[in-house]
């Protein structure tokens, strides 16, 4: 089983490989990484960029908008899927890359653009205030392809699925790569680019070393002293008993999970004003009064948490940069090989 840092590193590598070849402005990106610390020249997530909380800005991280090239490639791939399905005897309507109207958490772009302190005061960590929000209860846009498939006979639906996703093995249930999506993806994406398995095989030992660096920073006596001061500060704010820096965030997550029930099990008296979160095909809901209580608690806790951490961030960063410098000096050859590996794929 991969470590937490390995999984995080691979997810960041996935994002890097996904935008391969899409950026021609490496100088600005490299300059920004260099200003973030020595290790940030090679990797996106480092002790210095993660901050004392280990969560970066803690609460306002957001996924970047797709680039113009990514949108163009997705449009092209959808057109290829439609052509392939037509050749197989089926109708397929190319899906839009982006809807004109935002829904769900995307509508909170202005919130994510706030400074961390302002975000905490208005949205806490974004758990009950954003992810458990009525916006998630908005109906999804009509899917013409679902309507097309639903109108087919059972046998024709099976054939449709085989054409779109690949033929299914009757014993294992797995599908091969003969489907229109796989074919379109192969034609759209440079298959010579390294995949995540390549990254993992090449650099898991390096990821292990970086994870050990995170642990070294966390266990540095200067940092543990800062955590002790954070605990005292939180106690003074009325939140005693917290031990780890992740405890406030996890506390809200746990309380939210405990208060939510599957939508189909929610009592009719709960009404339509509760918080709703959509995860895959399942939806969970929190009663309105309980949600109001949780949101108030989350905002108060996050505001105190941010204030108590912020006063120690500079001291933490001093320690993190010192240990990062030692790490980079000792691992420079491997770090440069990792950077070259991604840049060789056109990584920004």
N, C-alpha and C positions, 0 to 999 in steps of 0.2 A: 504494500500500500504506500502511495506517495505521501510525503510530508505536506504540511500546510503550505510551506513556502514553495515546494515543487509544484503543487496544484496552482498556486497563485502565479508563479513564474510562467507556467505553461499557458495559463489563460491570457497573460500579457503578451506572451510570444504569439499566441493565436491572433490577437489584435494586430500585432506587428506584421505578421505574415499576410493578414487579410487586406492590409492597405499597401502591400508590396507594389512598388512601381508607381504609386499614386502621388508621391510628393517630390518636388524638385527644389525644396527649400531646406536642405539639411543643415545649413549653417545656423539658421535661427534656432532650430530645435536643439542642435548640439550646444549652442551657447546657453540656452535655457537650462539644459541638463547640467552643464558644467557649473552654473551658478547655484544649483541645488546640492552640490557636494560632489566629492570625487567619484563615488560609486554610481551616482546618477548619470555619469557620462556613459555608463555601460548598461544600466538596468533602470527600469521605470520605478520600481518600488525598492526603497532603501530605508535603513533606520532613520536617516535625516529627513527624507521626504514623508515617511510615515508619521513622524512626530511622536511626542510623548504618549499619545493615546494608541499609537500603532494604526490609526485609521486615516492618516493624511490630515486633511482639514477636518476630518472626523465625521462630518454629516452632510457635506455639500458636494461630494464627488458625484459626477454625472458622466454618462456615456457620451462620447463625442458624436456630433452629427455625421452621417455618412458623407464622404467626399463626393464631388461631382463625378469622379471616375468610378467610384463604387456604385453610384446610382446608375451611371451609363451601363456598367457591366451587368447590373441586375436587370435593367430593362432588356438588354440584349439576351440574357439568359431566359427570361420569361418568353420572349418572342421565339426562341429556339424550342422551348418546351411546347409552345402552341403548334409550331410547325411539325414537331415530332408526333404529337398526339393526333394531329390531323392525318398524318401518314398512317397512323395506327387505326384510323377510322373513328376517332372521337373528337368532340369539340372541346377546346380549352381556351379560356379567356385569360390573357396575360394579366397578372396581378400588379397593381401599382406599387411602387417602391415605398412611397410615403403618401398617406392620406392628406388631403388639404386641411382637414380639421384635426387638431390634436385631441387625443383622449387619454384618460388614465394619467399616470405620473408625468407624461411628457408635457401636460398642460402646466406643470409647475416649473417650467424653465426659469421664470423670473425668480422663483424661490431659490433654485439651485445657484443662481447668479449672485445671491446675497453673500455678504461677508459672513464667515462662520458664526460670529457672535450674534449677528442679526438673525441668522437662520435659526440658531438655538432658541432665541427669544420668541420667534414666531412659529417654528415648526418642531422644536425639540430635536429629535434625531430623524424625524421624517417617517417614523414607523406608523403610529396611529394617525398622524396628521396628513400623511400623503398616501402611503400604501394602503391604509385602511380608510379610503375616502370614497364618497359617492361617485367620484369620477370613474372609479373602477367598475361601477355598476351600469355604466353607459352601454347600450347594446353595441355589439360589434357590427361593422358595416356588412351589408349583404354580400355574400360570396356566390357569384354566379356559377362557379365551378361546383360548389356543393349542390346547387339546384340542378345542374346538369347531371351530376352523378346520382342524385336521389331519384331522378326521373327514369333511371335505367332499371332493367330487371336485375335480380340478384346475380345471375350469371354474367350479365354485362357489366355490373359493378365490379365483380372480381376481375374481369378482363381490363376494365378501366384502371383499376389499381395496379395491376401487373404492368400495364403500359406506362403509367406515370411513375411508379416507385420501383419497378423491377419485379421479376418473377419470384414468387414465394416458394421456398422449399417446404414440401408438405410435412416433412418430419421435424425439422428445426423451427419452421416458421420464419426463418430469416429470408430476406430478399437479396437477390444478386444486384449487380450494378448495370443491368440492362435497361432500366427505366429511363424515361425521357428526362427526368431531372438530373440523373447521373450523367447522361450523355451531354446534356446542355452544359452542365458544370465542367465537364472535361474539356469541352470545346471553348468555354469562356475563360477558364483559369489556366494559368501556366502550370502544367502538371510536372514540370521539371523543378518547380520550387520545392524546398524542403517542407515536410509536414511536421506535425507535433511529435510524431514518433521519432523523427530524425532529431528534433531538438532534445527530446528526452534522453535518447540513447547517447547523444553527444555530451549533454551538459547536466545531467542529474547530479553528478558529483560536485559540480560547481554550485548548483542550487542548494545542496546539502551544506556546503561551506558558508554560503550566504545566510542560510537559516541559522547556522551556528553563530554567525556574526550578530544577528538579531538577538539571539539568546545572550551573547556576551554583553551587548549593550544593555539589555534589560537587567542583567545581574550585576552590572558595574555598581560598586558601592555608592558612587555619586548619584546614579539614577534611582537606586532603591531609596536613597535619602529623599529624593524629590517625590517619590511615590508616597513616602511617609508624610511629607508635608501636604500632599494632595489629600490624603486620608483625613488629616486634621482639619483642613480647609472644608472638606465636604461635611465633616461632623459639625463644624461651626455653622454650616448652612442648613443643618437639620437632617443630614443624610449620613448618620453614623453607621458603622458596621461594614462599610465597603472595603474590600481588601485589594482587589485587582482593578486596573484601569478600565478593563472591559466590563466590570460588574454593572455599572449604571445602564449601559446599552443592553446587556443581556437581561437585566431585571425587567426592562420595558418589554423586550421580546417575549420573555416568559409570561408576564402578566397578560400580554395581548393574546398569546396562544391559549392561555387558560380561559380567557373570557370569550373566545370565538368558538362558534359551533358551525358544523356544516349547514349550508343554507337550507337543505331539504329537511334538516332536523330542528330548525329554528321554530319556536312557537309563533303562531299567527299574530299574537299580541305584540311581537317585537316590532312590527311595522316595517316601513320601507326606508326609514331614516337612519338605520344603523350603518356602521362601517362595514364595507365589503372588500374583500381581497380575492383576486382571481389568481389561481395557481394552476396552470394547465387547464384541465377540464373541470376542476373543482372550485367551488366558491365557499368562502366562510364568511360569517357575519357576526357582528357584535351589537348587542342591544344599545340603543341611542344613549341612555343615561350612563351606562357603563363606559361607553366610548368617550363621552364628555369628561367623565372622571379620569380616565386613562390619559387623555390628551392633556389635561391640566397637570397631571403628575409628570408626564413626559417632558413638557416644556419647562416646568420648574426644575426637574432633575438635570436636564441637558444644559440649561442656563447656568446652574451652579457648577456642573461638571466642566463646562467650557471655561468659566471664569477661574476655577481652581487650577486647571491645567495650563491655561494660557500664561499665567505668571511664572511658570517654570519652563516654558518651551525653549527660551534662549539658553538656559543652563543645560537642558537636555541636548540641544543641538550641538553645543560645544563638545560634549562627550561623544555624541554620535559621529561628528565629523572627525574627531581625533582617531577613533577606532576604525572608521571607514578608511582613513588615509593609510593606516597600518595594513588594513586588509588589501587595499588596492596595490600597495607596494609589494605585498607577498604573492598576489594572484594576478598580476598585471598581464602576464602572457595568456592565461586562460580567459581573462576578461576581454582582452583584445580579440582573441579568437572567436568568442561568443558574439561580440559586436560585429566583427567582420562576417560572421555566418549570417547574421540578420541583414546587414547592409548589402551582402552579396545577393540577397533576395529583393533588394530595392527598398528595404525598410527605411522609413523616415527617421 
